[in-house]
Amino acid sequence: MIGVFGAKAIGDVGNVGLFARFVWQSMIACARSCTRSKTYPLIWAQMHLIGVRSVPVIMITGAFVGMTLAIQAYDQLAGMGMEEHLGVLINISVVKELGPVLAAVMLAGRIGGALTAELGTMNITEQIDAVRSMGTNPIRYLVAPRVVACLLLTPALIVFADLMGVLGGAFVSVVQLGINSRAYWNFSASGVELWDVSIGVIKGFFFGGAIAAISCYKGFTCKQGAHGVGQACTEAFVASFICILALNFAFGVIFKAIYSTFWPIKSLI
């Protein structure tokens, strides 16, 4: 029994090392791809697939997040006579936490699964080996454009999710719940700062990098057969989801410490 657990632990440590080397090689390939005009068409193509086609689902997700927050939080604030402050609660929650996290989760399901399935199919059909045999680095040719596209477009997609979340929450609050529109937006403007919006955008940069790196690695290392590709897609989504939550917690602690250091008075209010 001990030997089985020991072998499993050694295997997991080895997999972590392989993933770390893959990420390092991908970072170098991304840096080189950004300086070579020959890779720009590949990056533009991935930006269209990853970014443009993801806008509708991201906007729908953000809108329903804002509307659901308005419905759930109204009764608590109305009981204290503070329903006009509902916009502050909705907008801060959307731009700092729920918008970035849920948008990244949707991208992990839509984009992460597609990247893993595409590269996994290329792996089991030996297309990656064919690229390598022609003297081309498959990480630079296949992985770098996808990683760059995710790094650049995930923050932009989070902005779309935040915008729709704010508008969705305002629509339900003003139209359905009857809150005064002027008071709603005045309290929202005074409660939400540029710092809050910047936190969500910065998180998106790291969320996108994590989704792309994990998905591409699972595709490159998937097992043979249709079952191997399906298992790799599942593992990619689960690992991306856990990584998003872990990064969100870590950045929450880091940004809170930074805010408390530079604006100590505001952090106590």
Sequence and secondary structure as in RCSB ss.txt:
>XXXX:A:sequence
MIGVFGAKAIGDVGNVGLFARFVWQSMIACARSCTRSKTYPLIWAQMHLIGVRSVPVIMITGAFVGMTLAIQAYD
QLAGMGMEEHLGVLINISVVKELGPVLAAVMLAGRIGGALTAELGTMNITEQIDAVRSMGTNPIRYLVAPRVVAC
LLLTPALIVFADLMGVLGGAFVSVVQLGINSRAYWNFSASGVELWDVSIGVIKGFFFGGAIAAISCYKGFTCKQG
AHGVGQACTEAFVASFICILALNFAFGVIFKAIYSTFWPIKSLI
>XXXX:A:secstr
 HHHHHHHHHHHHHHHHHHHHHHHHHHHHHHHHTT GGGHHHHHHHHHHHTGGGHHHHHHHHHHHHHHHHHHHHH
HHHHTT GGGHHHHHHHHIIIIIHHHHHHHHHIIIIIHHHHHHHHHHHHTTHHHHHHHTT  HIIIIIHHHHHHH
HHHHHHHHHHHHHHHHHHHHHIIIIIS   HHHHHHHHHHH  HHHHHHHHHHHHHHHHHHHHHHHHHHHT  SH
HHHHHHHHHHHHHHHHHHHHHHHHHHHHHHHHHHHHH HHHHT 
